[in-house]
Structures are given as C-alpha cells and as structure tokens.
Amino acid sequence: MTVTLHYAARSDVGLVRENNQDSGYAGPQLLVLADGMGGAAAGDVASSVAVAHLAPLDGDEHSSDELLDLLRAGVADAHADLLDYARERPANAGLGTTVIALLRTGATAAMVHIGDSRAYLMRDGQMHQVTHDHTFVQHLVDTGQLTDDEAESHPQRSVLLRVLGDSGAAIELDESVRELHDGDRWLLCSDGLSSYVSAETIADVLAEVADPGACADDLVQLALRAGGQDNITVIVADVAKDVTDPGHLPETTPQVVGAAAIDRKAPTRGGDSPAARAAALTASARKDAPRQLIRDSAEDDDEETELDLDAPPRRRPIFTVVAIVVALLLLAGAGTLGYRWTQSQFYVAPDDAGMVAIYRGVPQELGPLTLSSVEEVSQIEVAALPPFVQARVQSGIAAASLEAARATVAGLADDLPTTEESVEPEDPTDGTTSPATDETEEASPSDEASETG
C-alpha cells in the first residue's frame, strides 16, 4: 500500500522563556523534533543544527533498508558539529538537544530518538506512547523505585540520561522500523506539551480534531493555558492512502518551526490570557529573587553544566545530580568533604559593582554558609557586553578550573562591541522557510561558530 502524510508543525516560545530553543520540521517523508538545552546562549543552536543535518533527507527516494543508516548518519553529523562548536566556544559547553526523527519510504518508517521529547501514535482510536523517556526519573520508574504518579511531580523529572551534543557521552539512540497504516495519526512533541498537559487530554484532542493544523494549534493552546512554562512544539501527521483526488492531495511544502525557522523570534500566541498574566507575574518575581545555581564539573571529560532551581523545568544532563547530592551531603553533615569540593569549582558572573568577575565555589548558600567568593575581578563591565552575552554572564558561566575561567573572561573581551551601539543582525528577507543556517544568526556552527541568545 502506498501512503502519504498530511502534516502540520507548530511552535510557541511559551509564557516564561525569552527565546525558543525548540525546532521542528515536517515534510512529505520526514518529521523531526528537537528540544535544545544549554541555556539561552546555545539551546536554540543545538536544536537548529539537528534539524539542519536531518532535513536534507526529505524529498529523496530511499530504500527501506537504508532508512536507519541515513538517520544515524544525520544525527552523528549533528553531534560532531555540536562538539566542535562547544570546543570553539567554551562558554557554550554542555549544549545539547533531544531529537526525534521519523523517515519514511512508502508505508515503511524508521524512527530514532534520544532525550525526553515524545512520539505518540493514535491507531484505531487508541493512543500509545511510542518513545521511552531517557530521564533519571524514568529510570527510577523502570527500576521500581518510583510510581508513575510520583514521577509526574518529581522535582528532577527533566534530568536527562541521554542527549545529543556536548554531554560527554557517546550517542545512544533508540531505533525502530514500523509499518504505517491508513488512518494512523502521529504526534511528535517537546516536553513543553507532555509535561503540562495530561496524556488523556492529548488523546482526546488527537481523536476529536480532524484537521492536523487545527489539532496542533489546539494542543499548543492547551499548554499555554496550563501556564506555558516551557517552549511548546508539536507536529501532527496523518497517514492516508495515496489518492489522486485533487481535493485530497498531500502537502509537499516542508514546514519549519521554532529556532530553525525564519520567524524564530515570533512572540507567544498566549496573548492576554489569565495564564499569560500569571506567567508574567511569576517571571517578574523570579527576576527579583536571587538566583540559585548549582554547577558540577566532570574531571574526566571536562563537562560543564548548571542547574537553575528558580527556572521552569528544563533538560539537564545527569551529571548535575552529582552537584545536588553534594549539597544534600553538606546539609546532612558531610560538610568538610563537600565544602572542599565546592572550592575546587569556578564560575564567571557579575560582581556587586557590575564588573565581570571570577568566583571560586558554587553560587549557593546553605544556611549561614556561603559557598563562593570573588577570586578575581576583570576590567570588563557587564553593561558593555552585547545583550545576549550579558544574559549569559548574569546566569553564570561554569568553568572547570581557574585557567578555564580566565579563558572565558578573555573570550568575553572579544565580544565587546567595537562601536558604541552594537547592531542586531538582520533577519533573512527572502521569504523561504528553510532550516537555520549560518545566514540566520549563524545557527549552524559548521562553517563558523555562532552566538545566539
């Protein structure tokens, strides 16, 4: 049987985040969804790079035997590209992205998956979750240490065990090959949907809203009404028999959404809803409150990351759990060992005078104990840096050593504008909807490392 896909892709920045780090692609033979991580300076780059490496697979005829090999090669190329980018830009160490990609030929489809974005299949009126979350909490469920109900509200449900990018681990994809059936409906979504809208509600919308575009819009709106705490990206694709009826011809124009799209800076569609107003108040309170960050550095593979306890849930590599454990040990009485560990850490952040400074320790207070102190103060004013660099410094930049922190500060000096007013790069105006490349804020670092906010 020959089948076609009727698809729609939608993405929204949400009501809290300042930029969209999700990317999505939907085409006649290919569906891709990527949810970036690594902070505002790199998450959008990571997801865009994943889409850019996989999108060329669409539109070509492939044999069913090579589908998985093609997907593996595209993911591996994206992974290598992200590793090179992270090496060239130490401030972006730890960037990564989830990936779900479905590539079909005829009625045969291959799928690869890494991370906690999800794929659901609606068949014969029943919805099934096709992917398995690669999260620490899901591991606890699988091993019987947590129930499904406990996992839904667990504070570390977004800690990832697997991710594509600078995580220090080899790529380990979940892979499958399956047959597509007439009447199947596929949903690919980031956790901006699945973490805030119940599976039962998602299933109801998939069953009740016939048009893929309207269905995708409704799912995004449900996530926004739930608070829009994260970026929201959904792809809905219906499988249908290939027919020649002009009124039922399949789409052939790819749809690109999120960070990889030309309109990646589009504002949220949440509007002036009660959820949007509540989210604005929450975001304002979060800006006023002191930031609580815990960082960990893996000595063996030079990894860096950060954990923002005030921010909405976001994907974090598993090595942040080590930092949490250390903090808990401090509270439990293992103070000496834990404190020595914190004093082997460094990070770059503003000092009280607004200058870029290097701190020894971790930016955390445990009761009366302050776990960081200023090590060195540079001559760089935070206010003189470009806005996207200021945001990164305000959040803190982890460093594996004092030398690495000094190198980060030297790199910030290179980002100082040469004129009094820095000029924002213009968006492309050619009207096309292609995956982000070096011309769209240099989203792919394959030719030249890019800096995005």
Buried (B, 14 or more C-beta within 10 A) or exposed (E): EEBBBBBBBBBBBBBBBEBBBBBBBBBBBBBBBBBBBBBBBBBBBBBBBBBBBBBEBBEEEBEBEEBBEBBBBBBBBBBEBBBBBBEEBBBBBBBBBBBBBBBBBBBBBBBBBBBBBBBBBBBEEEBEBBBEBBBBBBBBBEEEEBEEEEBEEBEBBBBBBBBBBBBBBEBEBBEBEBBBEEBBBBBBBBBBBBBBBEEEEBBBBBBEBEEBBEBBBBBBBBBBBBBBBBBBBBBBBBBBEBEEEEEEEBBEEBBBBBBBBBEBEBEBBBEEBEBBEEBBEBBEEBEEEEBBBBBBBBEEEBBBBBBBEEBBBBBBBBBBBBBBEBBEBBEEEEEEEBBEBBBEBBBBBBBEEEBBBBBBBBBBEBEEEEBBEBBBEBEBBBEBBBEBBBBBBBBBBBBBBBEBBBBBBEBBEEBEEEEEEBEEEEEBEEEEBBBBBBEBBBBBBBEEBBBBB
